[in-house]
């Protein structure tokens, strides 16, 4: 059987298929130096359901007693995970896909660990120290060691140990079918030649269409051709197109995407040397201004995990497709590490007036008026607590900030310019409970399976942070196992 793609979902599919007795070939469009799909560009956070610290210690046996003692990991039950998926997607997510993701998430991570993937708590990005003890928030506790690079390297090493073939610079162009419509192979362009690879089953795991400016504008709408792409330049929708060409059903939120606040001067596509450092996710402890000097989102609507994937769209809709995140000294210590990279678009000042004047393309008087109005509207009687939805809010603004509202009044001041960074698209292919692709008559396409970003129906408008990698792994393992069962008869 053949797996199209070589990111997290694809390599999980290949490993599962190998375990199922299939002889597997993995096709990677990118050269070896850029291989790994979007997975390689992630920070490695991965969401899964766990009932307490014992589950975490089973996944991360290196956790010491001292580390456990200094940390409140809390719990993140299947019920909480499922509820978050519903709430964050406005209850549009496919309930069967959601149930599969939630109920298989823990076992899938344990299976990945058995193949050499290592995990660690995200102390640096998902926990604040309160009374000498780290407290995790937002249901996101674990990351792959080494981030996305580490995840991809570990999975690739597992492929090598199992002697699973991987071709680089091998782009799937179309699916080969027999007279009954069953998939019997893949037409591949490799090293300038087109060859047909015959097989008994195919798993498509080649990502979404976020790197295709024409498709972005067609499906996401006007202006999306101007968005930056956070990850690989090779995710142009090839896997989706191959399936649609043989009658697969389009499914999910084709006008939706995971899009975040991204440095204004970041390159067109992701830069592996910088990785996820262009993201700017500490906005809950700031205010965000557009070129008119006005606020346009509730920066404290929820934990960062539950808002960041939709705020990129809001930024793209602003004049100049950009915004400025404004901090003062009282919350500067809460900024994530990405605010301290060398490649950052930043201005600083010792006065609000000077800062507003330095923010390029921003109406200075409008920004000054907005900050003054914001400061006056903060309810200072409520204690500030970054670990919970603290209810420290403004009143009478449009929009109000509903949590973590801190006045911008303590020098020095800093501001960071951001634009829209597109992570992955939500529209894709419809699959059944085995991971098999469904056609437009709602019948399974024999021999064709899918996993990862190109599966539609799970995320709508937004997504809970870290659930992209877990979905890739869960549905990759599922698709690979099912495809192997089919391929081996």
N, C-alpha and C positions, 0 to 999 in steps of 0.2 A: 504494500500500500504506500501511498504518497501523502506527505504532509506539505502543504503550501504555506510557507512562512517559517520564521525561526526565532520568534519571540517567546515569551513566557507560555502563552496558550499552546503554541505550536510544539514547543519542546516537551511540554507536559503530555500532549497528545501522542507524540512520538514514543515517549517512554512507556506510556500506558499501552500503546499498541504493541510495542516490543514485548512487554510482559504478557500480552494476550496471545503471543505466538506468531505475530506477523513479521515479515521482513519489511523494514521501513526505509524509505528514502525521504529526506527532508530537503525542500527546495527553498533557497534564500536568494531573493532578488539582489540584495546589497552585496558589495564586496566584503571580504572578511573584516576589514578595518571598521566597517559601519554596520556589521551584522547585529541582529538582536531585536530589531523592530523598535517600537515605542518603549518596550520594557526596559531597554538599556538606558533610557533617558529619565526614568522615574527615580524618585527618592527611595523607593522600595517599601513604602508603608502598605500593609496588607491587612484588611479587615476580616475578622472571623469571630464566630460565636464561642465563648468560653464561660465556664461556670465559676471560675475562681482561680487562685494562684496555683493550685495543683495542676490544672490543665496547662497553664503557662510553663510550669517547671517540666512537664512531660515534653513540651515542644522545645524548651530551651534548657537542657539539663545543666548548662554552665552557670545558671543563676545561683548566686551564693546566698547563704542564710542572711548575711549582712545586707545584701541588695534587696532581698524580700522584706527585711525588717524596716528598711528606710523608705519603702514604697507602698502606696495604696493603689493596687492595680484594679480594685473593684471587680465587677463582673460585667459581662456583655452577653446576655443570654440569647438563645435563638429567637425568643419572643421580642427582645429589644431590637435585634438586627432586622427582623422581618418588619417590625413597626417603623423603623427608620427608613427602610426601602419604600414602604408605602407613603409615609409622610413626605419624604423628600421628593418623590416623583408625583405628588398630588394623586396618589393611589391609581396611577395609570400603568404601573409596571405589571407585566404578565405574572399572575400569582403562581403559576407552576414553575416558571423560571426562577422567581424569587425564592420559592420554597426549596428548589434544588440547590441554589446558591447557599442559602442559610444552613440547611441541614447537612450539607456535605462539606462545609467550609473547614471545620476543625479537622476532620479525617483527611481532607486533601492536604492541608498543611503538614500533618504528621507524615503523610505519604511523601511529600516533597522532601521533608527532613530525612527520610529513609534513603533518598537518592543524593544526599549530600548538601542540600540547601540548608544554610544556617540562618537562624533568626535571633533577634535581640530586641529588648524593650526600646521604645522611642523616647528615652528620657529627655533628649535635647529638644524635641519638637512638639511633644504631646503631653508634657507634664510640667507643672510649676511647683516649686517648693513652698510648702505652707507649714509653718511651725516645725521646720527641720525635716519634713517628710515630703517626698514627691507624691503628687496626686495626679493621676491620669484623668483625662476628660474626653468627651466626644466619641467614646466607643472604639477608639483606635489606639492600640497598645504596642503593636509589633511591627518590625520592619525586617527585611532581608539584610543580612550582614553584607556591607559593601554597597548598599543601595541597589539601584537597577543594574549597574555594572556587575556587582557581586552575584546577583540573582542569575543573570544571563551566563556568567562564567561558570557558576555551579551547575546549571542545567546543561550547558554545553559539555562540561566535564563528564556528566552522567551519560550523555549521548556517546561520548568517546569510550567510556568504560564498557558500554553495552554494544560497541561496534556498530552504531547506527550511522549510516552514510548521510552526509550533509554536503550538498553542492552549493557553492557561492556563485553569485552572478548568474543565477538560473531563475529566470522569471517565468511563472506560469502564465500562458497566454489564453488558453481555452481548454475546456473539458472535452474529452472524447467519450462518446456514448455509442451503445449498440442500437439495434433496431427497436428494442423495447424501451429505450430511453435510459437504461441503466448506465452509470458512469463506469468506463473501462480504462480510463487513462487521462493523462495531461499532456497537452502540447506545450513545449518548453523552449524558450529562447535562452541558449547558453553559449557564452563566448562567441557571439555573432552567428551561431547556427540554430536552426529550428529543428527540434527532434521530438518525436512522440514517445512518451514513457507509458507503457501499458501496465495496468495494475488492477487489483480487484476492488479497491476502495480508495477514496480521496478524502482527506480532512483539509478544509479551507480554514486557515488561521493567519491571514495576511493583513489584518488590521482594517481600519476604516478608510474613509476617503478624505481625511483632513489635509493631506498634502496636495490635493487636486484642486487648484483655484477655480477651475470651470465648474466642477461638481459642487464645490462649496457655494458658489454664487447661485447655481441652479436650485439647490435644495435648501440651503440655510438662508439665502436671501441676499439682496443687494448689500454691498459693503463687506461681505465676508471674504472677498478676494483680497482685502487689505489686512486681514488678520495675520499675525505671526503664527508659525507652526512650532509648537514646543518640542516636538520629537523628530522622528526620522522623515527624510524627504521621500522615502520609498512607499509610504502608505497612501496610494492614489486610488484605491478602490478596485484594484485588479481582481481580487478574490470575489468581491461582490458581483462585479461585471461578468465574470466567468459563469457564476451560478445563474444570474438573471438571464443570460443568453440561452440557457437550456430550460427555462421555464420556472425557476425558483421564485417563491413569493417574497416580495419586499415586505419588511415588517419593522415596526417600531417608530421611533420619533425621528423621521428623516429631516425635519427642520430644526432638530435640536443637536446640541453638542456640549461637551465638557470644555469650557473656556474660562480662563482665569486672568487675574492681573499679572502682567508680564512686563519686564523692563522695556521702556519705550524704544531704546536703541539696540535691543537684542537683534540678532541676525534673522534672516527670513525663515530658516529652519533651525532645529536644535543644534547645539554645539556640545559635543561630548566632553570637551575639555572643561566646560562650565557646568554641564549637566542641568540639574533643576535649579541652579542658582539664580536664574533670571526671574523666577517667580517672586511675588511680593505678597505674602499671606498674613502679615501682622496688622492688617487694616482694622480688625475689631478694636484695636487700641489707638486708632487714629480717626481723623475725618478725611473724607475723600471729596475733592473739589474738581469740577469740570472747568473748561476754559472761560466760562462766564463767572467763575468764582462761586458757583452754587453746589451744594450737596445734592446727590441724586439717588443714593441708596441708604438703607438703614445698615450701617456698618456693624452694628451689634445685634442683628436680627437673630443670630444663632451662633453656635460654635463655628469656627472657621471651616471645619470639616464639612459642614452642611450648607455653606453659602458660596465657597470660593469657586466651585465649578460652574456657577451661573452668573457670577458678577463680571466675568469677561465679556459676556454679551452686553451687559449694561454699559460697560466702558466703551465698547465698540460703537454704541449708539450715540455717544456724546460728540459734541463738536470737535473736529480734529481727531476723533477716534482715540482720545487719550484722557488721562486724569492725573491728579497729583494726590498722593497720600501724605497727610500733614501730621507730624508728631511734635510733642514737646518733651522736655527732659523727664517728666514724671512717668512716661511709659516707654521711653527709649530702651530701657533695659529689657523690655519684653519682646523686642524685635528679634526675629529669627535670624539665623546665620546668613541667610541670603541677602540681608541688607548690608552686609559688610564685605561683599565681594568687590574686587577691583572694577569690574565692568558694571557700574551702576550709574543711573542718571539721577543725580542728587544735588540739592542746594541746601545750604545751612545759613543761619543768621542768628543774631542775638536779640532781634526784635521782630515782632509780627509784621510790622510795616516793611522792614527790609526783606523778610522772607517772601512776602506776597509780591514784592517788586521783582524778586529774582526768579520766580516761577514763570518760565517762558510760556508765552501765549495765553497767560491767565489774566483776566480783567482784575487789576489790582484793587480797585475800590470795591468791586463786587465781592472779592475774597475777604477783604477786611470786614465788610458788613456781615458776611456769613459767619465768620469766626466770632465776631462780637455777639451776634444773635445766639449762636450755639452756646457760648460760654454762659450767657445770661439764663439759658433755658435748662441747664444741668441741675438735676436734683441732688445737691451735695449732701443731703441728709442720709443717703443710702451708702453704705460702705462699698468700696471697690474690691472685687474679688475675681481675678482672671480665671479661676478654676470652675466657676459655676456661672449659670445665667443669673447675674447678680441683681437685675432689676434696676440698676443705677442708670437712669434714663433722662432724656430731655422731654419737655412738654411744650406743645404749641408750635412745633416746627413741621415743615413738610419736606422730607419725611423726618419723623423723630428718630433718634437713636435710642433703642430700647434696652440695651445692656452696655456696661463698661463705658459709659459716657464720662469722660474726663475733660475738663476745660483745657483749651490750648492757651496756656498763660505762663508756663514756667520755662525760661530760657535755659540752654540754647534750643532753637527750633530747627527742625529738618523736614524736608519734603522730597518725595521720590516720585518721578514721573513714570506712569505705566500706560500700557495699551492692552489690547486683547491678545492673549496667548491661547491658541487652540490646541487642545490635547487629543481628543478623539471625537468622532461623530457617533451619534446614537442610533441612526438608521442602519438597517442591515437585512439579514436573511432570517427567515422563520425556521425554527427547528422544533422537533418533537422531544419527548421525554428521554430519548436515547441519544440526542444530538444529531439526528438525521435531518437533513434539509428537506423542507416541505415545498411542494410546487403550488402553483396558483389554483389548483383544484383541491388543495389541502391533502394531497397524497405524498407520502415519502418518496424522494428520488433515490432509487436504489443505488447504493454505493457511494453516496455523497453525504458528508458530515461537516459540521462547522463549529468553531469555537473562537472566543476572544472578541475583539472590538467589532468584528463584522456580524455578530449575532445581534439582531434587533429585538426590542420588546422588553428589555430589562430596565433601562434608564430613560426617563422622560424629563426634559427640561433641566434636570439637576441629577446629582448622584452623591451618595455618602462617600467621603474620602476613603481611599484604600480599597474600595470594593471592585475597582477595575482589575487589579492584579488577582484578587481572590476569584473573581468571575472567570478570568482567563484560565487560571489553574483548574478550577472546578469543572468548567465545561470542556477544557482541554483534555483532562483525564477521562471525562465521560465520553467525549467523541472518539478519543483514541481507543478506548476499550470496546466501544460499540463497533467501530470500524474494523478492528481486529477480529471480533467475533464474526462479522460478516465476511471478511476477507479469507478467514480460515475455514469457513463453512460450519 
